Amino acid sequence: MFDKLLNTLSSSEIVTSISTQLDVLANVIDSYLAGIDNLRMASIILMILALLLFLFLIIIIYVKTIVAFLRNDKESSTSEIVDDENDDEIFDDEDQLRLNQIIEEQERELELEKELQKELEMASAERASAEKEKQKEASKIKEAEVQKKLAEEKKQQEQKKLIEKEFSIDLDWKKGKLREMDAVVQNIEIKPDILSYHQSNRQLNELIGLIIDMIGRGVDDLKIAQTIMFRNQYMSSEEDVLQFIDAVKDFIGLCKSQEFSKLENYASLPHEEEALFHLAEGDPSLALAMIEALMDFGIDRANSLGGNAKKDILYQEISRQALVFGNLAAINDIVLATGAFELSIELAPNNISAWSRLADMYSKAQSSSKAIWAYQNVLKSADGELNAREVANASKNLSQHLYAQGNSLQAAKLYNSSKQYYDSLGINRRLDKQEIEIIEIIESHHQDEIQSTILRILGRDSGKGFDFS
């Protein structure tokens, strides 16, 4: 309505109409004033009318200008509103797209976490079921052994009572009663199953003789590790078994290369044969004393060299000797082993095997924070190919700590990577019947043949026996 009024006011027809009316009015006034004598008054009136007309035209122009301004302002405001609406729509579309992407990523992460959680739970369940089965088998074996012993004792008591009943001995040797009783005892039947082999759990220090025997027979390390894991019934970890086998072989290597004979106090040290014999019996003390003397000699020698490359090379060698010392000591003394591994790292900070074993000792000593720190250092510093075994051990143990802390996602990743490595080795594979029979044969003879085995390993004359028992 307002626009129509403005358009009407600003049209040229109205201006023409107004000018026509003014002309008519001027003619009327002229005719009216024609009879007036005072011309001055008529001119004044005409000037006033002209002035009014001028003012009216100015007002019309001003009104037209305002109308044009209002139109332009309205159009600009309308275009700005449209632009703002378009920008809002574009902005809303981009935000919605980003929000959808974030939601999809979160959903994928949740699905991945659920899958890993399921895998970890399944692995834990499998492990728990396997442990339960092992415990059941062990308990059944123990119960069978106990029942068998009770039955044997009962049978022996019955036989003894029978003998006492049939032959009353009055301590008179002239009557010949003792001879008769000996004859009865000799006729007692001994069943073969009493002497048969039975599987039982054995600690790692009880299996050292078997390890040395298998090394003397030229069995490869992995097969030895599979045998020890089977006889140990998986009470020791894969890394414990592998590192201990390496330590035994390294000590034998030191003996064969006659490294100990280079020491000034060699005469006061145990013989290599004696140390290996006691080690086979589960006592590493003599071997530890010899390695300690070798380490002390090397440290004194390194300190006399001063700061040079030869000193660093010698420190690397002593670090490896300290690793052997720690692995042998770990079967009986965790504290002593921990000190040896710390010394190995002090001499050679890049010794990843020493870091891995130090973390194991911290874990066994219930020092969780130190163990996590050491395992993380292994994963950070190790070479994936050169130190694959140490990485697998660190991943396995670190996953247990992380799972206990509630970080199941990272724990599942580490556990799966370690499991894949040990599965590729086959160290946890159960032995078949033929392999078990071979182990039974070796175990039944290695105690009697341990001396000749040690001499054969050291390259000594097997005809010259020794007795250090």
Secondary structure, DSSP 8 states (H G I E B T S, - for coil): -HHHHHHHHTSHHHHHHHHHHHHHHHHHHHHHHTT-S-HHHHHHHHHHHHHHHHHHHHHHHHHHHHHHHHHHHHHHHHHHHHHHHHHHHHHHHHHHHHHHHHHHHHHHHHHHHHHHHHHHHHHHHHHHHHHHHHHHHHHHHHHHHHHHHHHHHHHHHHHHHHHHHH----S-GGGTHHHHHHHHHHTS---GGGGS-------GGGSHHHHHHHHHTT--HHHHHHHHHHHTTT-S-HHHHHHHHHHHHHHHHHHHTT-GGGSTTGGGS--HHHHHHHHHTT--HHHHHHHHHHHHHHHHHHHHH-SSHHHHHHHHHHHHHHHHHHHHHTTT-HHHHHHHHHHHHHH-TT-HHHHHHHHHHHHHTT-HHHHHHHHHHHHHH--TTTTHHHHHHHHHHHHHHHHHTT-HHHHHHHHHHHHHHHHHHTTT----HHHHHHHHHHHHHHHHHHHHHHHHHHT--TTS-----
